[in-house]
Amino acid sequence: MQVMTNKRGSPLAEVLLRRRRALGITQEQLAKFAECSVPYIYLLESGKTTVRIDKLIAVLSVLGLQLRVEAGKEGLKIDEKLK
């Protein structure tokens, strides 16, 4: 299963990068806590257009964030508090 985002500078990438920095953790630490690779974290923060849902959820969990699915046609929607 995949999640679509925009290219570099995507809202999701921006939120992930800002949240990681706000928590004061490195890409290496995030990768270790989320049990994924450092290159995967780099790709997420760079706006990778397709990602594995299980890995994304693990990263979000470490960052204290969650993925929510709801009816609608907006595609990716970022909570205003995270912008």
C-alpha positions in Angstrom: 0.0 0.0 0.0 1.3 3.4 -0.9 0.7 7.1 0.1 1.0 9.8 -2.5 2.7 13.1 -1.7 4.0 16.0 -3.7 7.6 16.4 -4.8 10.2 18.1 -2.6 8.6 20.6 -0.3 5.4 18.6 0.1 3.3 19.4 3.2 4.0 15.9 4.6 7.7 16.2 4.1 7.7 19.7 5.7 5.7 18.5 8.8 8.0 15.5 9.3 11.2 17.5 9.1 9.9 20.3 11.4 8.6 17.8 13.9 11.9 15.8 14.0 13.9 19.0 14.5 11.4 20.3 17.2 12.0 17.0 19.1 15.7 17.5 18.7 16.4 14.1 17.2 18.6 13.2 14.3 17.6 11.3 11.2 19.8 8.5 12.5 17.9 8.4 15.8 14.5 8.6 14.2 15.5 5.7 11.9 16.6 3.6 14.8 13.5 4.3 16.9 11.2 3.7 13.9 13.2 0.6 12.8 13.8 1.8 9.3 16.8 3.1 7.4 18.4 6.6 7.4 18.0 6.8 3.6 14.2 6.2 4.1 14.0 9.1 6.6 15.9 11.3 4.1 13.5 10.3 1.3 10.4 11.0 3.4 11.8 14.5 4.4 12.6 15.1 0.7 9.1 14.5 -0.4 9.3 11.0 -1.8 6.2 10.4 -3.9 5.5 6.8 -2.8 6.2 5.2 0.6 5.3 2.1 2.5 2.4 2.7 4.8 3.8 0.5 7.6 7.1 2.4 7.7 5.4 5.8 7.5 3.2 4.9 10.4 6.2 3.8 12.4 7.9 7.1 11.7 4.8 9.1 12.6 4.4 7.2 15.8 8.0 8.0 16.9 7.3 11.7 16.1 4.0 11.6 18.1 1.9 12.0 15.0 -0.8 9.8 13.5 -2.2 9.0 10.1 -6.0 9.6 9.8 -8.2 8.4 6.9 -11.5 10.1 6.3 -14.0 10.5 3.5 -13.3 13.5 1.2 -11.6 14.5 -2.0 -8.8 16.8 -0.7 -6.1 14.2 -0.9 -3.4 15.1 1.6 -4.6 17.4 4.3 -2.3 18.7 7.1 -3.8 19.8 10.4 -3.4 23.6 10.7 -1.7 23.2 14.1 1.2 21.5 12.3 1.7 24.0 9.6 
